[in-house]
Amino acid sequence: MVTTGLLIRVEAKPDKVPEVEALLKSAVEHVRQEGLAVIWSALRLGPTTFAVFDAFVDEADRQAHLEAHGDALRKAELFAGSPSIEHVDVIAAKLPGE
């Protein structure tokens, strides 16, 4: 059962949108190999706005994941500002196979 998550929003610099999209697409394989996130999704919210939502079974996994991948979200040359990183509690979820 997932109990914790991260909701992360980033704003790409207009001329860096393709690089941000590529960064997020390439991240999924790293997340698979890591094995901590039960759910991981990269989203486009607008022309230059992206988000990542991921969920974990506990706080330890969430923290370990953030420590392992947080630096990728701090690439100043790609983003118009700092990422918005929200720690969320998952109150209900429908997971694959359920």
JOJO-V419286 format. One record per residue. PSI is psi as a letter, one per 30 degrees, with the letter a starting at -180 (NA if undefined). OMEGA is omega in whole degrees, 0 to 359 (999 if undefined). Layout:
PSI,OMEGA ; PSI,OMEGA
//
This chain:
k,177 ; k,182 ; f,184 ; l,179 ; l,175 ; k,172 ; j,188 ; k,177 ; k,175 ; k,177 ; j,180 ; k,168 ; k,185 ; e,180 ; g,182 ; g,182 ; e,180 ; e,180 ; e,178 ; e,178 ; e,178 ; e,178 ; e,181 ; e,178 ; e,180 ; f,183 ; f,185 ; e,180 ; e,177 ; e,180 ; e,177 ; e,182 ; e,180 ; e,175 ; g,181 ; e,182 ; k,175 ; e,178 ; k,174 ; k,179 ; k,171 ; k,187 ; k,168 ; k,181 ; f,182 ; a,184 ; e,181 ; g,184 ; k,180 ; l,177 ; l,172 ; k,171 ; k,174 ; l,182 ; l,188 ; l,180 ; f,181 ; l,182 ; e,181 ; e,178 ; e,178 ; e,182 ; e,179 ; e,179 ; e,181 ; e,178 ; e,182 ; e,188 ; f,184 ; e,182 ; e,180 ; f,181 ; g,182 ; g,179 ; j,187 ; f,182 ; f,181 ; f,191 ; k,180 ; f,179 ; a,179 ; k,177 ; l,172 ; j,182 ; j,181 ; k,172 ; k,183 ; l,173 ; k,177 ; j,182 ; f,175 ; k,179 ; k,171 ; j,183 ; l,177 ; k,179 ; f,180 ; NA,999
//
